[in-house]
Amino acid sequence: MENENLNKEFKVLNLTVEKFSLYYGLFLVAWGIIISFISGSSSITSYIPTFLGLPLIIFSYLAISFPSKKKLFMHIVVIIGLIIFLGGIDVIRLFLKGYAFENFWADTSKVMMLITGLYFLVQCVRSFIFARKMRDL
C-alpha cells in the first residue's frame, strides 16, 4: 500500500498541481483580456488578472519542464497566488465603504480574484501537505 502512495501525485480537478496552475494562469490571462474588451476599458488596470496570470504560466511551465527545480518554481507560483488573493480582498474594502460595484467590471474582476485566488491557495497548501506526507513515508 505504501508503494502505491509513492507513485501518486496530488491532483486538482484530475490535474497535477503544476498543470492546474498553468491552466489557472491561462484563465487569468483570458479573463483580463475578455473583461477589458467587454467593458471597453482603456485602463491598464483592467489587465491586472492578465499580468498576474503570465508569471503563473511561466513558473508553472518551468516547474513542469524542470522537475528538479519544481519545488522552487511552485513556491514562486504560490506567492503569485497569494498576490492574486490579496488583490481580490480589496473588494471587501469597497463593500465596507459602500462603493462596491460602482465600477462593475473592475469589482467583478476583484471578486473573481478573491474567490479563485483563495481556492488556488488552498489547493497549493493541500499539495504541499501531500508532498510532505509522501516524503516522510
URGIDA-V957055 format. One record per pair of residues at least 12 apart in sequence whose C-alpha atoms are under 8 Angstrom apart, sorted by the first residue. I is the first residue (numbers start at 1). J is the second residue. Records with the same first field share a line. If there is no record, write none. Layout:
I: J ; J
This chain:
2: 137
5: 134
6: 134 ; 137
10: 127 ; 130 ; 131
11: 127
12: 123
17: 123 ; 124 ; 127
18: 60 ; 61 ; 63 ; 64 ; 74
19: 60 ; 64
21: 56 ; 57 ; 60 ; 77 ; 120
22: 56 ; 57 ; 58 ; 60 ; 61
23: 57
24: 53 ; 56
25: 52 ; 53 ; 54 ; 55 ; 56 ; 57
26: 53 ; 54 ; 57
27: 53
28: 49 ; 50 ; 52 ; 53
29: 49 ; 50 ; 51 ; 52 ; 53 ; 54
30: 50
31: 49 ; 50
32: 46 ; 47 ; 48 ; 49 ; 50
33: 47 ; 50
35: 105 ; 109
39: 105
46: 106
49: 84 ; 109 ; 113
52: 80 ; 84
55: 77 ; 80
56: 77 ; 80
59: 73 ; 74 ; 76 ; 77
60: 73 ; 74 ; 77
78: 121 ; 124
81: 117 ; 120 ; 121
82: 117 ; 118 ; 121
84: 113 ; 114 ; 117
85: 113 ; 114 ; 115 ; 116 ; 117 ; 118
86: 114
87: 110 ; 113 ; 114
88: 109 ; 110 ; 111 ; 112 ; 113 ; 114 ; 115 ; 117
89: 110 ; 111 ; 114
90: 110
91: 107 ; 110 ; 111
